[in-house]
Amino acid sequence: MYDELALERGIKEDFGVDIDIRHVIAYQLPVNRTARATLIMTTKKQLFLYISGQSKLSFGDVRKLVVRMGLKSEQYFPPKGRPDYFDQIGRNKFHDVFPGRKNINDADISFYRLLAPYNPALALISEVKDGYVYQFDSDASTKWRIAVKFAYRRIRTS
């Protein structure tokens, strides 16, 4: 219970998202050699994935980890107070590579957004693809094994 309260408080401080944890589906699953992920169901029946680790993670790394866990994300939350965080970092990195370019559009910075540092990370999950959540396992042949059997698909309403 203390871990849930600490997690709620950490998410509120880091991302500004106020959630009430109903129950934890999977706690501290390894997603690479140094990072862990926690899958949370809220009282509003929303599924969140919180990833934190000791090593540096980029936005691209987090997106790749979500897919490898067998999940489909609906939204990634930027750090609290910085709603255009990914675009801002993408523009800065684009300017480092191409200092003379003036007219920059979203297609130009789409790759550079993925290079933004993103640790800890929070994603709103829209679906568990095949009914299983996977975790990293260095001994497995595919490096991933089933951690939890869990069916979820969010149906969008207006």
N, CA and C atoms as a LAMMPS dump frame, in Angstrom:
ITEM: TIMESTEP
0
ITEM: NUMBER OF ATOMS
474
ITEM: BOX BOUNDS ff ff ff
-5.0000000000000000e+02 5.0000000000000000e+02
-5.0000000000000000e+02 5.0000000000000000e+02
-5.0000000000000000e+02 5.0000000000000000e+02
ITEM: ATOMS id mol type element x y z
1 1 1 N 0.819 -1.19 0
2 1 2 C 0 0 0
3 1 3 C 0.868 1.261 0
4 2 1 N 1.992 1.215 0.73
5 2 2 C 2.884 2.368 0.745
6 2 3 C 3.513 2.594 -0.622
7 3 1 N 3.795 1.502 -1.334
8 3 2 C 4.348 1.625 -2.677
9 3 3 C 3.357 2.299 -3.617
10 4 1 N 2.074 1.964 -3.484
11 4 2 C 1.048 2.584 -4.325
12 4 3 C 0.939 4.08 -4.041
13 5 1 N 0.974 4.454 -2.779
14 5 2 C 0.905 5.874 -2.423
15 5 3 C 2.129 6.623 -2.939
16 6 1 N 3.292 6.015 -2.797
17 6 2 C 4.512 6.642 -3.294
18 6 3 C 4.472 6.776 -4.816
19 7 1 N 3.923 5.779 -5.485
20 7 2 C 3.806 5.819 -6.938
21 7 3 C 2.827 6.91 -7.374
22 8 1 N 1.681 7.004 -6.713
23 8 2 C 0.714 8.064 -7.014
24 8 3 C 1.348 9.441 -6.83
25 9 1 N 2.064 9.609 -5.73
26 9 2 C 2.694 10.892 -5.438
27 9 3 C 3.793 11.202 -6.458
28 10 1 N 4.579 10.202 -6.846
29 10 2 C 5.631 10.401 -7.828
30 10 3 C 5.089 10.782 -9.194
31 11 1 N 4.008 10.141 -9.604
32 11 2 C 3.381 10.469 -10.888
33 11 3 C 2.824 11.887 -10.854
34 12 1 N 2.221 12.267 -9.738
35 12 2 C 1.672 13.616 -9.595
36 12 3 C 2.787 14.663 -9.663
37 13 1 N 3.923 14.388 -9.003
38 13 2 C 5.03 15.346 -8.989
39 13 3 C 5.743 15.421 -10.334
40 14 1 N 5.97 14.273 -10.972
41 14 2 C 6.753 14.24 -12.212
42 14 3 C 5.957 14.643 -13.44
43 15 1 N 4.668 14.265 -13.495
44 15 2 C 3.886 14.456 -14.71
45 15 3 C 2.657 15.344 -14.527
46 16 1 N 2.272 15.644 -13.302
47 16 2 C 1.094 16.461 -13.06
48 16 3 C -0.206 15.732 -13.333
49 17 1 N -0.169 14.403 -13.386
50 17 2 C -1.352 13.593 -13.647
51 17 3 C -1.843 13.04 -12.311
52 18 1 N -3.08 13.338 -11.969
53 18 2 C -3.658 12.893 -10.708
54 18 3 C -4.407 11.582 -10.953
55 19 1 N -3.868 10.485 -10.447
56 19 2 C -4.514 9.181 -10.625
57 19 3 C -4.792 8.557 -9.267
58 20 1 N -5.83 7.746 -9.219
59 20 2 C -6.153 6.945 -8.043
60 20 3 C -5.973 5.488 -8.438
61 21 1 N -5.024 4.837 -7.823
62 21 2 C -4.722 3.456 -8.181
63 21 3 C -5.775 2.527 -7.598
64 22 1 N -6.408 1.759 -8.48
65 22 2 C -7.361 0.742 -8.047
66 22 3 C -6.598 -0.519 -7.646
67 23 1 N -5.751 -0.986 -8.567
68 23 2 C -4.826 -2.068 -8.23
69 23 3 C -3.665 -2.084 -9.221
70 24 1 N -2.585 -2.693 -8.795
71 24 2 C -1.383 -2.803 -9.613
72 24 3 C -1.428 -4.153 -10.319
73 25 1 N -1.379 -4.121 -11.649
74 25 2 C -1.421 -5.35 -12.443
75 25 3 C -0.079 -6.066 -12.37
76 26 1 N 0.983 -5.325 -12.593
77 26 2 C 2.336 -5.883 -12.549
78 26 3 C 3.242 -4.838 -11.915
79 27 1 N 4.015 -5.256 -10.937
80 27 2 C 4.851 -4.325 -10.186
81 27 3 C 6.323 -4.591 -10.479
82 28 1 N 7.022 -3.555 -10.894
83 28 2 C 8.473 -3.58 -11.1
84 28 3 C 8.928 -4.694 -12.041
85 29 1 N 8.29 -4.812 -13.206
86 29 2 C 8.727 -5.78 -14.21
87 29 3 C 10.011 -5.28 -14.852
88 30 1 N 11.005 -6.138 -15.03
89 30 2 C 12.2 -5.689 -15.754
90 30 3 C 11.882 -5.518 -17.241
91 31 1 N 12.282 -4.375 -17.813
92 31 2 C 12.068 -4.126 -19.231
93 31 3 C 13.384 -3.995 -19.994
94 32 1 N 14.465 -3.833 -19.298
95 32 2 C 15.815 -3.994 -19.824
96 32 3 C 16.714 -4.262 -18.624
97 33 1 N 18.001 -4.202 -18.791
98 33 2 C 18.892 -4.6 -17.695
99 33 3 C 18.832 -3.666 -16.496
100 34 1 N 18.404 -2.432 -16.685
101 34 2 C 18.406 -1.481 -15.568
102 34 3 C 17.077 -0.787 -15.312
103 35 1 N 16.079 -0.976 -16.159
104 35 2 C 14.807 -0.262 -16.009
105 35 3 C 13.688 -1.215 -15.593
106 36 1 N 12.717 -0.671 -14.872
107 36 2 C 11.567 -1.428 -14.384
108 36 3 C 10.281 -0.722 -14.793
109 37 1 N 9.231 -1.508 -14.996
110 37 2 C 7.934 -0.961 -15.387
111 37 3 C 6.852 -1.459 -14.442
112 38 1 N 5.913 -0.59 -14.15
113 38 2 C 4.769 -0.927 -13.311
114 38 3 C 3.499 -0.625 -14.094
115 39 1 N 2.613 -1.607 -14.168
116 39 2 C 1.357 -1.481 -14.89
117 39 3 C 0.242 -1.258 -13.873
118 40 1 N -0.509 -0.16 -14.041
119 40 2 C -1.471 0.305 -13.042
120 40 3 C -2.864 0.423 -13.646
121 41 1 N -3.868 -0.066 -12.936
122 41 2 C -5.265 0.159 -13.293
123 41 3 C -5.822 1.195 -12.315
124 42 1 N -6.444 2.243 -12.852
125 42 2 C -6.978 3.295 -12
126 42 3 C -8.448 3.026 -11.678
127 43 1 N -8.997 3.855 -10.819
128 43 2 C -10.408 3.721 -10.469
129 43 3 C -11.306 4.086 -11.639
130 44 1 N -10.791 4.833 -12.622
131 44 2 C -11.551 5.19 -13.826
132 44 3 C -11.366 4.16 -14.928
133 45 1 N -10.831 2.992 -14.596
134 45 2 C -10.6 1.895 -15.541
135 45 3 C -9.622 2.269 -16.657
136 46 1 N -8.664 3.125 -16.341
137 46 2 C -7.601 3.462 -17.276
138 46 3 C -6.354 2.673 -16.905
139 47 1 N -5.595 2.287 -17.913
140 47 2 C -4.385 1.503 -17.703
141 47 3 C -3.177 2.391 -17.994
142 48 1 N -2.302 2.534 -17.005
143 48 2 C -1.101 3.344 -17.141
144 48 3 C 0.129 2.462 -16.99
145 49 1 N 1.186 2.826 -17.695
146 49 2 C 2.472 2.162 -17.568
147 49 3 C 3.487 3.197 -17.122
148 50 1 N 4.138 2.922 -15.999
149 50 2 C 5.153 3.81 -15.441
150 50 3 C 6.498 3.101 -15.544
151 51 1 N 7.444 3.718 -16.236
152 51 2 C 8.77 3.125 -16.428
153 51 3 C 9.799 4.037 -15.791
154 52 1 N 10.683 3.451 -15.009
155 52 2 C 11.808 4.204 -14.446
156 52 3 C 13.022 3.3 -14.42
157 53 1 N 14.182 3.922 -14.46
158 53 2 C 15.402 3.128 -14.47
159 53 3 C 16.6 3.934 -14.033
160 54 1 N 17.702 3.233 -13.863
161 54 2 C 18.937 3.88 -13.454
162 54 3 C 19.68 4.46 -14.645
163 55 1 N 19.515 3.841 -15.809
164 55 2 C 20.22 4.318 -16.99
165 55 3 C 19.392 5.383 -17.71
166 56 1 N 20.021 6.024 -18.673
167 56 2 C 19.318 7.031 -19.46
168 56 3 C 18.38 6.337 -20.438
169 57 1 N 17.163 6.831 -20.508
170 57 2 C 16.18 6.337 -21.471
171 57 3 C 15.732 7.51 -22.328
172 58 1 N 15.582 7.268 -23.609
173 58 2 C 15.057 8.3 -24.492
174 58 3 C 13.59 7.987 -24.787
175 59 1 N 12.912 8.935 -25.405
176 59 2 C 11.517 8.745 -25.785
177 59 3 C 11.391 7.571 -26.75
178 60 1 N 12.335 7.426 -27.658
179 60 2 C 12.333 6.302 -28.593
180 60 3 C 12.51 4.974 -27.885
181 61 1 N 13.382 4.937 -26.863
182 61 2 C 13.57 3.713 -26.076
183 61 3 C 12.282 3.302 -25.385
184 62 1 N 11.596 4.282 -24.796
185 62 2 C 10.359 3.995 -24.068
186 62 3 C 9.291 3.478 -25.023
187 63 1 N 9.171 4.089 -26.197
188 63 2 C 8.187 3.615 -27.175
189 63 3 C 8.48 2.181 -27.594
190 64 1 N 9.746 1.861 -27.775
191 64 2 C 10.137 0.51 -28.167
192 64 3 C 9.841 -0.49 -27.045
193 65 1 N 10.087 -0.091 -25.791
194 65 2 C 9.815 -0.975 -24.656
195 65 3 C 8.325 -1.264 -24.527
196 66 1 N 7.493 -0.249 -24.748
197 66 2 C 6.04 -0.437 -24.658
198 66 3 C 5.584 -1.471 -25.684
199 67 1 N 6.089 -1.373 -26.9
200 67 2 C 5.706 -2.327 -27.95
201 67 3 C 6.194 -3.728 -27.61
202 68 1 N 7.418 -3.836 -27.128
203 68 2 C 7.971 -5.154 -26.795
204 68 3 C 7.277 -5.795 -25.607
205 69 1 N 6.665 -4.988 -24.757
206 69 2 C 5.906 -5.54 -23.643
207 69 3 C 4.554 -6.078 -24.099
208 70 1 N 4.198 -5.877 -25.358
209 70 2 C 2.927 -6.353 -25.883
210 70 3 C 1.792 -5.382 -25.642
211 71 1 N 2.111 -4.105 -25.493
212 71 2 C 1.119 -3.08 -25.202
213 71 3 C 1.019 -2.102 -26.364
214 72 1 N -0.109 -1.418 -26.432
215 72 2 C -0.31 -0.371 -27.42
216 72 3 C -0.627 0.912 -26.659
217 73 1 N 0.159 1.944 -26.896
218 73 2 C -0.022 3.183 -26.138
219 73 3 C -0.942 4.146 -26.864
220 74 1 N -1.651 4.915 -26.081
221 74 2 C -2.536 5.938 -26.617
222 74 3 C -1.902 7.311 -26.476
223 75 1 N -1.174 7.528 -25.372
224 75 2 C -0.609 8.843 -25.101
225 75 3 C 0.611 8.691 -24.205
226 76 1 N 1.62 9.525 -24.452
227 76 2 C 2.784 9.629 -23.579
228 76 3 C 2.741 10.989 -22.909
229 77 1 N 2.956 11.017 -21.616
230 77 2 C 2.845 12.256 -20.861
231 77 3 C 4.212 12.917 -20.724
232 78 1 N 4.311 14.21 -21.095
233 78 2 C 5.57 14.936 -20.919
234 78 3 C 5.764 15.308 -19.448
235 79 1 N 6.97 15.722 -19.075
236 79 2 C 7.191 16.154 -17.687
237 79 3 C 6.269 17.306 -17.308
238 80 1 N 5.982 17.41 -16.032
239 80 2 C 5.053 18.413 -15.519
240 80 3 C 5.517 19.825 -15.882
241 81 1 N 4.577 20.621 -16.371
242 81 2 C 4.855 22.01 -16.685
243 81 3 C 5.523 22.235 -18.032
244 82 1 N 5.712 21.178 -18.828
245 82 2 C 6.352 21.309 -20.142
246 82 3 C 5.531 20.563 -21.188
247 83 1 N 4.378 21.113 -21.581
248 83 2 C 3.487 20.381 -22.494
249 83 3 C 4.082 20.124 -23.879
250 84 1 N 5.023 20.949 -24.318
251 84 2 C 5.645 20.742 -25.636
252 84 3 C 7.086 20.24 -25.493
253 85 1 N 7.34 19.451 -24.475
254 85 2 C 8.68 18.962 -24.153
255 85 3 C 9.319 18.209 -25.312
256 86 1 N 8.619 17.246 -25.892
257 86 2 C 9.195 16.417 -26.947
258 86 3 C 9.482 17.239 -28.202
259 87 1 N 8.576 18.149 -28.559
260 87 2 C 8.796 19.004 -29.726
261 87 3 C 9.957 19.972 -29.49
262 88 1 N 10.045 20.504 -28.289
263 88 2 C 11.104 21.454 -27.967
264 88 3 C 12.484 20.789 -28.041
265 89 1 N 12.615 19.612 -27.457
266 89 2 C 13.883 18.881 -27.52
267 89 3 C 14.18 18.49 -28.966
268 90 1 N 13.16 18.058 -29.699
269 90 2 C 13.344 17.703 -31.1
270 90 3 C 13.833 18.875 -31.933
271 91 1 N 13.269 20.053 -31.712
272 91 2 C 13.712 21.24 -32.45
273 91 3 C 15.154 21.602 -32.105
274 92 1 N 15.521 21.523 -30.817
275 92 2 C 16.889 21.835 -30.406
276 92 3 C 17.889 20.875 -31.038
277 93 1 N 17.568 19.59 -31.046
278 93 2 C 18.475 18.602 -31.64
279 93 3 C 18.541 18.767 -33.162
280 94 1 N 17.413 19.133 -33.776
281 94 2 C 17.4 19.387 -35.21
282 94 3 C 18.299 20.584 -35.544
283 95 1 N 18.232 21.649 -34.715
284 95 2 C 19.079 22.823 -34.928
285 95 3 C 20.552 22.496 -34.743
286 96 1 N 20.874 21.557 -33.85
287 96 2 C 22.267 21.149 -33.671
288 96 3 C 22.813 20.485 -34.936
289 97 1 N 21.978 19.699 -35.603
290 97 2 C 22.403 18.986 -36.805
291 97 3 C 22.337 19.893 -38.032
292 98 1 N 21.273 20.68 -38.139
293 98 2 C 21.071 21.563 -39.289
294 98 3 C 20.939 23.008 -38.801
295 99 1 N 22.043 23.664 -38.471
296 99 2 C 21.948 25.008 -37.872
297 99 3 C 21.416 26.084 -38.81
298 100 1 N 21.485 25.887 -40.118
299 100 2 C 21.054 26.915 -41.053
300 100 3 C 19.593 26.863 -41.44
301 101 1 N 18.89 25.776 -41.112
302 101 2 C 17.478 25.634 -41.525
303 101 3 C 16.587 26.545 -40.696
304 102 1 N 15.696 27.231 -41.369
305 102 2 C 14.795 28.157 -40.68
306 102 3 C 13.367 27.628 -40.586
307 103 1 N 12.795 27.172 -41.697
308 103 2 C 11.409 26.7 -41.708
309 103 3 C 11.388 25.216 -41.346
310 104 1 N 11.001 24.939 -40.107
311 104 2 C 10.989 23.563 -39.608
312 104 3 C 9.545 23.156 -39.363
313 105 1 N 9.158 21.977 -39.884
314 105 2 C 7.811 21.472 -39.625
315 105 3 C 7.887 20.196 -38.798
316 106 1 N 6.744 19.641 -38.471
317 106 2 C 6.684 18.454 -37.614
318 106 3 C 7.341 17.24 -38.256
319 107 1 N 7.267 17.133 -39.576
320 107 2 C 7.899 16.004 -40.253
321 107 3 C 9.42 16.055 -40.118
322 108 1 N 9.985 17.259 -40.056
323 108 2 C 11.43 17.405 -39.916
324 108 3 C 11.922 16.935 -38.548
325 109 1 N 11.142 17.196 -37.521
326 109 2 C 11.611 16.872 -36.171
327 109 3 C 11.082 15.537 -35.647
328 110 1 N 10.351 14.794 -36.465
329 110 2 C 9.746 13.545 -35.985
330 110 3 C 10.792 12.568 -35.455
331 111 1 N 11.937 12.45 -36.126
332 111 2 C 12.998 11.565 -35.637
333 111 3 C 13.663 12.145 -34.389
334 112 1 N 13.91 13.43 -34.379
335 112 2 C 14.657 14.062 -33.292
336 112 3 C 13.858 14.124 -31.998
337 113 1 N 12.534 14.033 -32.085
338 113 2 C 11.696 13.936 -30.877
339 113 3 C 12.028 12.671 -30.1
340 114 1 N 12.368 11.607 -30.832
341 114 2 C 12.655 10.322 -30.194
342 114 3 C 13.921 10.355 -29.361
343 115 1 N 14.764 11.356 -29.545
344 115 2 C 16.026 11.456 -28.819
345 115 3 C 15.89 12.187 -27.481
346 116 1 N 14.707 12.663 -27.159
347 116 2 C 14.487 13.406 -25.912
348 116 3 C 14.655 12.485 -24.71
349 117 1 N 15.403 12.917 -23.692
350 117 2 C 15.53 12.11 -22.467
351 117 3 C 14.15 11.936 -21.816
352 118 1 N 13.84 10.71 -21.395
353 118 2 C 12.5 10.43 -20.865
354 118 3 C 12.585 9.357 -19.785
355 119 1 N 13.063 9.755 -18.635
356 119 2 C 13.166 8.845 -17.496
357 119 3 C 12.852 9.64 -16.241
358 120 1 N 11.803 9.364 -15.522
359 120 2 C 10.808 8.315 -15.681
360 120 3 C 9.835 8.632 -16.817
361 121 1 N 9.082 7.613 -17.206
362 121 2 C 8.145 7.741 -18.318
363 121 3 C 6.76 7.273 -17.882
364 122 1 N 5.733 7.89 -18.465
365 122 2 C 4.353 7.518 -18.17
366 122 3 C 3.569 7.449 -19.47
367 123 1 N 2.898 6.327 -19.685
368 123 2 C 2.106 6.133 -20.894
369 123 3 C 0.709 5.659 -20.528
370 124 1 N -0.271 6.165 -21.251
371 124 2 C -1.645 5.688 -21.144
372 124 3 C -1.79 4.569 -22.163
373 125 1 N -2.176 3.399 -21.711
374 125 2 C -2.239 2.215 -22.557
375 125 3 C -3.66 2.041 -23.08
376 126 1 N -3.768 1.796 -24.385
377 126 2 C -5.086 1.609 -24.977
378 126 3 C -5.436 0.135 -25.138
379 127 1 N -4.419 -0.737 -25.206
380 127 2 C -4.752 -2.154 -25.381
381 127 3 C -3.556 -3.037 -25.042
382 128 1 N -3.871 -4.225 -24.518
383 128 2 C -2.887 -5.299 -24.365
384 128 3 C -3.094 -6.186 -25.577
385 129 1 N -2.088 -6.264 -26.458
386 129 2 C -2.29 -6.811 -27.806
387 129 3 C -2.781 -8.248 -27.842
388 130 1 N -2.084 -9.173 -27.249
389 130 2 C -2.495 -10.578 -27.366
390 130 3 C -2.91 -11.189 -26.035
391 131 1 N -3.228 -10.348 -25.069
392 131 2 C -3.682 -10.848 -23.78
393 131 3 C -2.565 -11.168 -22.808
394 132 1 N -1.323 -10.852 -23.177
395 132 2 C -0.176 -11.104 -22.307
396 132 3 C 0.68 -9.854 -22.211
397 133 1 N 1.206 -9.633 -21.013
398 133 2 C 2.186 -8.577 -20.793
399 133 3 C 3.53 -9.269 -20.634
400 134 1 N 4.521 -8.806 -21.373
401 134 2 C 5.83 -9.449 -21.38
402 134 3 C 6.828 -8.666 -20.547
403 135 1 N 7.847 -9.369 -20.069
404 135 2 C 8.936 -8.741 -19.34
405 135 3 C 10.257 -9.201 -19.926
406 136 1 N 11.3 -8.418 -19.704
407 136 2 C 12.624 -8.729 -20.216
408 136 3 C 13.198 -9.932 -19.474
409 137 1 N 13.813 -10.835 -20.221
410 137 2 C 14.475 -11.997 -19.647
411 137 3 C 15.699 -12.298 -20.505
412 138 1 N 16.875 -12.068 -19.972
413 138 2 C 18.095 -12.234 -20.76
414 138 3 C 18.364 -13.688 -21.129
415 139 1 N 17.772 -14.638 -20.429
416 139 2 C 17.99 -16.056 -20.728
417 139 3 C 17.063 -16.597 -21.807
418 140 1 N 15.967 -15.917 -22.074
419 140 2 C 15.016 -16.387 -23.085
420 140 3 C 15.587 -16.163 -24.484
421 141 1 N 15.138 -16.965 -25.429
422 141 2 C 15.667 -16.858 -26.79
423 141 3 C 15.284 -15.54 -27.452
424 142 1 N 14.097 -15.026 -27.175
425 142 2 C 13.665 -13.755 -27.754
426 142 3 C 13.95 -12.578 -26.827
427 143 1 N 14.518 -12.845 -25.664
428 143 2 C 14.812 -11.853 -24.615
429 143 3 C 13.569 -11.346 -23.898
430 144 1 N 12.399 -11.919 -24.203
431 144 2 C 11.16 -11.513 -23.552
432 144 3 C 10.362 -12.754 -23.193
433 145 1 N 9.705 -12.732 -22.036
434 145 2 C 8.842 -13.843 -21.632
435 145 3 C 7.574 -13.282 -21.012
436 146 1 N 6.565 -14.128 -20.932
437 146 2 C 5.269 -13.712 -20.4
438 146 3 C 5.39 -13.451 -18.897
439 147 1 N 4.89 -12.295 -18.487
440 147 2 C 4.895 -11.943 -17.071
441 147 3 C 3.499 -12.073 -16.467
442 148 1 N 2.498 -11.566 -17.183
443 148 2 C 1.137 -11.524 -16.675
444 148 3 C 0.167 -11.775 -17.819
445 149 1 N -0.863 -12.558 -17.543
446 149 2 C -1.954 -12.716 -18.498
447 149 3 C -3.016 -11.694 -18.109
448 150 1 N -3.311 -10.791 -19.053
449 150 2 C -4.232 -9.701 -18.74
450 150 3 C -4.854 -9.196 -20.034
451 151 1 N -6.17 -9.182 -20.108
452 151 2 C -6.882 -8.703 -21.292
453 151 3 C -7.411 -7.304 -21.013
454 152 1 N -7.148 -6.38 -21.947
455 152 2 C -7.615 -5.005 -21.791
456 152 3 C -7.668 -4.343 -23.16
457 153 1 N -8.746 -3.657 -23.424
458 153 2 C -8.861 -2.815 -24.611
459 153 3 C -9.756 -1.649 -24.23
460 154 1 N -9.248 -0.462 -24.431
461 154 2 C -10 0.745 -24.099
462 154 3 C -10.876 1.115 -25.277
463 155 1 N -12.147 1.3 -25.028
464 155 2 C -13.101 1.706 -26.053
465 155 3 C -13.32 3.208 -25.891
466 156 1 N -12.985 3.939 -26.942
467 156 2 C -13.117 5.393 -26.904
468 156 3 C -14.579 5.791 -27.007
469 157 1 N -14.973 6.724 -26.137
470 157 2 C -16.314 7.287 -26.181
471 157 3 C -16.183 8.791 -26.382
472 158 1 N -17.226 9.418 -26.833
473 158 2 C -17.153 10.857 -27.095
474 158 3 C -17.26 11.675 -25.841
